Amino acid sequence: MRFIGLCCLVMAILPPGFALETASAQQGGTSSELWRIRSQTLTEELIKDSSSLPRSERALMWARLAQKWWREDPEKAHSWMLKPIEIVEAVPNRESPAERSERLTTVRAVLKIVASLDQKLSKRLVAILTQDAEHVSDADRLANADGLVEAAISIVKENPKRAAELGAAALRFGHPTYISSLLLQLRAKDAKLADTLFAQTMASARETWNIDFMNSLAYAGFPASMSPGGNMPGPPDGLQRELLKLYISYLQANPINPENRDSVCRGVISFIAPALGQFNRLLPAQTVQVQQSINQCQSENPLTRQRLDDATREQPLNTIEELLKAADDSKDLMVRTVYQSRAALLAAQQSNLDRALKILDSISPEARQLMGGTWAGWRWEWAANLAAQHFKDGDVYGMRQIINAVPVDLQSFAKIAFVSQLPDRSDKDSD
């Protein structure tokens, strides 16, 4: 079993067709054939031992095998991909809630693999997630919605129409976490499809006034206001005006009082205050009402004041230097951490990863704790991306320096992320 787990891990790390494509790039038919034999031997061993695996792990093994062989042997890979779908389509008699949850988890994992390979097979998996939706737990409903959105994001560049369909299906479950990412990426490929999905997302938000979901919607509706310095395009003025009207409806449906002050003000601070300038531009008649709500949410909390100050300042902080100066001027650790984080993220968005890493390394240990796992995630991910850039430019020494500079406890993550970005074909023996 340990051997099987190790093999599956290696397969998960390597991109599809990695070994075979690398072999085909090498000179000499003998070497290429050797790689193929090794790949086939490993595959046969995995298939032979698969009978001892639990249903969910066996389904994932078949899906991974099919993914790796999809381009080299499409017919065989397609037959293998049918197996995990047949496994998850088979509903056990008297399936318990725990068994159903495990089966749906497997469906979502297989869908992420299949979505970009075969549309017909992916539809069968989507059907499993959408059928009997009322019988699944709230946690599974949200996980199914997130699974559909993640599958949509994986294909949005190649098939934006199908991505929009998956996004709409996700909204029928509730409030997917990553809807803003899908909306922004979809807009870059097909603005009309993005407009339609954006309207559907607003309708979904109106049903429950879920604050986290509306905050996510705000990033897709006003990307420049929510992420100053970014360059992602937002929807046209008409849809942005409708989003502002949605905010007004939220305030009317949730008048601030002592009982709900904390929750309503969280929404005001998160997504209404940053859009104050948009109210001035698109819905000026409502600006006074919005400003009154912001004033009601004024607090002694330094972080709250920082967010409101940003929303009302005439000149927004749009540059790395301005954000770092604001951090230096702040006496509060939390506010300083927020400004430093924004500066690092802006540098990364501007493809200045070297600057982004320097900013991260300048953040104090106490501030890193406030950032939770964000600091560590950015540190190894951005280092891996920068190392990959140096490698592609032929600067192997620079690549090694960047990886070695990653904190020891994060280096394994950085190395795995770096390996996943290596080119499929090798041009030099030294690679």
C-alpha positions in Angstrom: 0.0 0.0 0.0 2.9 2.4 0.7 4.2 1.7 -2.8 0.8 2.5 -4.3 0.5 5.7 -2.3 4.0 6.8 -3.5 3.2 6.0 -7.1 0.0 8.0 -7.0 1.8 10.9 -5.4 4.4 10.9 -8.2 1.6 10.8 -10.8 -0.1 13.7 -9.1 3.0 15.9 -9.2 4.1 15.2 -12.8 2.1 16.9 -15.6 0.1 14.7 -18.0 2.4 12.8 -20.4 5.5 14.1 -18.7 7.6 11.0 -18.8 6.5 10.1 -22.3 6.9 13.5 -23.8 10.4 13.9 -22.2 11.3 10.5 -23.7 10.2 11.5 -27.2 12.4 14.6 -27.0 15.5 12.5 -26.3 17.6 11.4 -29.1 17.6 7.7 -30.0 14.7 5.3 -30.3 16.1 3.0 -27.6 15.8 5.6 -24.9 12.3 6.5 -25.9 11.2 2.9 -25.9 12.8 2.3 -22.5 10.8 5.2 -21.0 7.6 3.8 -22.6 8.3 0.3 -21.2 8.9 1.7 -17.7 5.7 3.8 -17.9 3.7 0.7 -19.0 5.2 -1.5 -16.3 4.3 1.0 -13.6 0.8 1.4 -15.0 0.3 -2.4 -15.0 1.5 -2.7 -11.4 -0.9 0.0 -10.3 -3.8 -1.7 -12.1 -2.9 -5.0 -10.6 -2.8 -3.7 -7.0 -5.9 -1.4 -7.4 -8.3 -4.2 -6.3 -7.0 -3.7 -2.7 -7.8 0.0 -2.6 -11.1 1.4 -1.2 -13.7 2.5 -3.8 -12.8 6.2 -3.6 -9.0 5.7 -3.9 -9.5 3.2 -6.7 -11.7 5.7 -8.6 -9.0 8.4 -8.3 -6.3 6.0 -9.3 -8.1 5.2 -12.6 -8.8 8.9 -13.2 -5.1 9.8 -12.7 -3.9 6.9 -14.9 -6.3 8.0 -17.7 -5.1 11.6 -17.3 -1.5 10.6 -17.7 -2.1 8.5 -20.8 -4.8 10.7 -22.4 -2.6 12.1 -25.2 -0.4 9.0 -25.7 -3.2 6.4 -25.9 -6.6 8.2 -26.1 -8.6 5.0 -26.7 -7.2 3.2 -23.7 -7.3 6.3 -21.5 -11.0 6.9 -22.3 -11.9 3.4 -21.3 -10.0 3.9 -18.0 -11.7 7.2 -17.4 -15.1 5.4 -17.6 -14.2 3.3 -14.6 -14.1 6.0 -11.9 -17.4 7.4 -13.3 -19.0 4.0 -13.1 -17.7 3.6 -9.6 -19.2 6.9 -8.3 -22.5 6.5 -10.3 -23.2 3.2 -8.5 -25.1 4.2 -5.3 -24.9 1.5 -2.5 -28.1 0.2 -1.0 -29.0 2.3 2.0 -26.2 4.7 1.5 -25.4 6.5 4.8 -24.8 10.2 4.9 -21.1 9.6 5.6 -20.9 7.3 2.5 -22.7 9.8 0.4 -20.4 12.5 1.5 -17.3 10.4 0.6 -18.8 9.5 -2.8 -19.5 13.2 -3.6 -16.0 14.1 -2.5 -14.7 11.6 -5.0 -17.0 12.9 -7.7 -15.6 16.4 -7.2 -12.0 15.2 -7.4 -12.6 13.2 -10.6 -14.5 16.1 -12.1 -11.4 18.4 -11.7 -9.5 15.9 -13.8 -12.2 15.1 -16.4 -13.5 18.7 -17.0 -10.6 19.7 -19.3 -10.5 16.3 -21.1 -14.0 15.2 -22.1 -17.2 17.2 -21.9 -19.6 14.3 -22.2 -17.9 12.4 -19.3 -17.8 15.6 -17.2 -21.6 16.0 -17.7 -22.2 12.6 -16.2 -20.3 13.7 -13.1 -22.1 17.1 -12.9 -25.4 15.1 -13.0 -24.3 13.2 -9.9 -23.7 16.4 -8.0 -26.9 18.1 -9.1 -29.3 15.2 -8.6 -31.1 14.8 -5.2 -29.4 18.0 -4.1 -31.9 18.5 -1.3 -30.8 15.3 0.3 -27.2 16.3 0.9 -25.8 18.2 3.9 -25.1 22.0 3.8 -21.4 21.3 3.9 -21.7 19.0 0.8 -23.9 21.5 -1.0 -21.2 24.2 -0.6 -18.4 21.7 -1.5 -20.4 20.7 -4.6 -20.8 24.4 -5.6 -17.0 25.0 -5.1 -16.2 21.8 -7.0 -18.2 23.0 -10.0 -16.6 26.4 -9.9 -13.1 24.9 -9.7 -13.9 22.7 -12.7 -15.2 25.8 -14.5 -12.0 27.7 -13.8 -9.9 24.8 -15.1 -11.6 25.0 -18.6 -12.5 28.7 -18.8 -9.7 29.6 -21.2 -10.4 26.7 -23.6 -14.2 26.5 -23.3 -15.7 29.6 -21.7 -19.2 28.6 -22.7 -19.0 25.3 -20.7 -17.3 27.2 -17.9 -20.3 29.6 -17.7 -22.7 26.6 -17.6 -20.8 25.1 -14.7 -20.8 28.4 -12.9 -24.6 28.7 -13.3 -25.0 25.1 -12.0 -22.9 26.0 -9.0 -25.1 28.9 -8.1 -28.1 26.6 -7.9 -26.4 25.0 -4.9 -25.8 28.2 -3.0 -22.8 30.4 -2.7 -19.6 29.1 -4.2 -16.4 30.5 -2.6 -14.4 31.2 -5.8 -17.2 32.8 -7.9 -15.2 36.0 -8.3 -12.2 34.3 -9.8 -14.4 32.6 -12.3 -16.2 35.8 -13.2 -13.0 37.7 -13.7 -11.4 35.0 -15.8 -14.5 34.5 -17.8 -14.7 38.2 -18.6 -11.2 38.1 -20.1 -12.4 35.4 -22.5 -16.1 36.3 -23.3 -17.6 39.5 -21.8 -21.2 38.6 -22.8 -21.0 35.2 -21.0 -19.5 37.0 -18.0 -22.3 39.6 -17.9 -24.9 36.8 -17.9 -23.2 34.9 -15.1 -22.7 38.1 -13.2 -26.4 38.9 -13.3 -27.2 35.4 -12.1 -24.7 35.8 -9.3 -26.4 39.0 -8.1 -29.8 37.3 -8.1 -28.3 34.5 -6.0 -26.9 37.0 -3.5 -30.2 38.7 -3.1 -31.8 35.5 -1.9 -29.9 35.3 1.4 -27.7 38.4 1.8 -24.8 36.2 2.6 -22.0 38.6 3.5 -19.0 36.5 2.4 -20.7 35.8 -0.9 -21.5 39.5 -1.5 -17.9 40.3 -0.6 -16.7 37.8 -3.2 -19.1 39.3 -5.8 -17.7 42.8 -5.0 -14.2 41.7 -6.2 -15.7 40.8 -9.6 -17.9 43.8 -9.8 -15.4 46.5 -8.7 -12.0 44.9 -9.0 -10.2 48.3 -9.1 -11.9 49.4 -5.9 -11.5 46.1 -4.1 -7.9 45.5 -5.3 -6.3 48.9 -5.9 -3.5 48.7 -8.4 -4.9 45.7 -10.2 -5.8 45.8 -13.8 -8.6 43.3 -14.1 -11.6 44.7 -16.1 -15.0 44.9 -14.4 -18.5 44.7 -15.8 -20.0 47.6 -17.8 -21.5 50.6 -16.0 -25.1 49.1 -16.2 -24.2 46.0 -14.3 -22.1 47.9 -11.8 -25.0 50.2 -11.2 -27.2 47.2 -10.5 -24.7 45.9 -8.0 -24.8 49.3 -6.2 -28.6 49.0 -6.1 -28.1 45.5 -4.6 -26.0 47.1 -1.9 -28.8 49.6 -1.2 -31.3 46.8 -1.0 -29.0 45.1 1.5 -29.0 48.2 3.7 -32.8 48.5 3.5 -33.3 44.8 4.3 -30.8 45.0 7.3 -31.2 48.4 9.0 -28.4 48.8 11.6 -29.5 48.3 15.2 -27.7 47.2 18.4 -28.6 43.5 17.7 -27.2 43.2 14.2 -24.6 46.0 14.2 -21.6 43.7 14.1 -22.8 41.6 11.2 -24.2 44.4 9.1 -21.2 46.6 9.6 -19.0 43.8 8.5 -20.7 44.0 5.2 -20.6 47.7 5.1 -16.9 47.7 5.8 -16.1 44.8 3.5 -17.9 45.7 0.2 -19.9 48.9 0.6 -17.3 51.3 1.9 -14.7 50.5 -0.8 -17.4 51.3 -3.4 -18.2 54.8 -2.1 -16.5 56.4 -5.1 -18.6 54.2 -7.4 -21.7 55.6 -5.8 -20.5 59.1 -6.5 -20.0 58.1 -10.1 -23.0 55.9 -10.9 -25.6 56.4 -8.2 -25.0 59.8 -6.7 -28.5 60.1 -5.2 -27.8 57.3 -2.9 -24.4 58.5 -1.7 -25.8 60.3 1.4 -27.5 57.1 2.6 -24.4 55.0 2.1 -22.2 57.6 3.9 -24.6 57.6 6.8 -24.3 53.8 7.1 -20.5 54.1 7.0 -20.6 56.7 9.7 -22.8 54.4 11.9 -20.1 51.7 11.5 -17.3 53.9 12.6 -15.3 52.1 15.3 -12.3 52.5 17.5 -10.9 49.3 15.9 -7.8 50.5 14.0 -8.4 48.0 11.2 -11.9 49.3 10.6 -10.7 52.9 10.5 -8.0 51.9 8.0 -10.6 50.3 5.7 -12.9 53.3 5.9 -10.0 55.8 5.5 -9.0 54.0 2.3 -12.6 54.2 1.0 -12.9 57.9 1.6 -9.4 59.2 0.8 -9.3 61.4 -2.4 -6.1 59.7 -3.7 -6.3 55.9 -3.2 -3.1 54.1 -2.4 -2.4 52.6 -5.8 1.4 52.1 -5.7 3.7 49.8 -3.8 5.6 52.8 -2.4 2.4 54.5 -1.2 1.3 51.3 0.6 4.7 50.8 2.2 4.8 54.4 3.4 1.4 53.9 4.9 2.7 50.8 6.7 5.7 52.7 8.0 3.5 55.6 9.3 1.1 53.2 11.1 1.7 52.5 14.8 -0.8 49.6 14.9 0.6 46.2 14.1 -2.5 44.9 12.4 -2.9 48.0 10.2 0.8 47.9 9.3 0.5 44.2 8.4 -2.5 44.9 6.1 -0.6 47.6 4.2 2.5 45.5 3.9 0.4 42.5 2.6 -1.3 44.7 0.0 2.1 46.1 -1.1 3.4 42.5 -1.6 0.3 41.4 -3.4 0.4 44.4 -5.7 4.1 43.7 -6.5 3.2 40.1 -7.4 0.2 41.2 -9.5 2.6 43.5 -11.4 4.9 40.5 -12.0 7.6 42.0 -9.8 8.1 38.8 -7.8 11.6 39.7 -6.6 10.1 42.9 -4.9 7.2 40.9 -3.6 9.4 38.4 -1.8 11.6 41.2 -0.3 8.4 42.8 1.1 7.3 39.4 2.6 10.7 38.8 4.2 10.6 42.3 5.8 7.3 41.5 7.6 7.9 40.8 11.3 7.3 37.4 12.9 4.4 38.9 14.9 2.8 40.2 11.7 3.3 36.9 9.9 1.3 35.2 12.7 -1.5 37.7 12.1 -1.5 36.7 8.4 -2.1 33.1 9.3 -1.2 30.8 6.5 -1.3 33.5 3.9 2.3 34.6 4.4 3.6 31.0 4.1 1.5 30.3 1.0 2.6 33.4 -0.8 6.3 32.8 0.2 6.7 29.4 -1.4 4.3 30.0 -4.3 6.0 33.2 -5.4 9.4 31.8 -4.9 8.5 28.8 -7.1 7.2 31.1 -9.8 10.3 33.3 -9.7 12.6 30.3 -9.8 10.8 29.0 -12.8 11.3 32.3 -14.6 15.0 32.2 -13.9 15.2 28.6 -15.1 13.4 29.5 -18.3 15.9 32.3 -18.8 18.8 29.9 -18.4 19.8 31.3 -15.0 20.2 28.0 -13.1 22.3 29.6 -10.4 19.7 32.3 -9.7 17.0 29.6 -9.6 18.9 27.7 -6.9 19.4 30.9 -4.9 15.7 31.6 -4.8 14.8 28.1 -3.8 17.5 28.0 -1.1 16.2 31.4 0.3 12.8 29.9 1.1 12.4 29.0 4.8 13.4 25.4 5.4 9.9 24.3 6.5 8.5 25.7 3.2 11.1 24.5 0.8 9.4 21.2 0.0 6.3 23.1 -1.2 8.3 25.5 -3.3 10.3 22.6 -4.9 7.1 20.7 -5.8 5.5 23.8 -7.2 8.7 24.6 -9.2 8.9 21.1 -10.7 5.3 21.3 -11.8 6.2 24.3 -14.0 9.2 22.7 -15.8 8.7 22.5 -19.5 7.3 19.3 -20.9 10.2 19.0 -23.3 13.9 19.0 -22.4 16.3 20.9 -24.7 19.6 20.3 -22.8 21.1 17.3 -21.2 22.0 19.4 -18.2 18.3 20.2 -17.4 
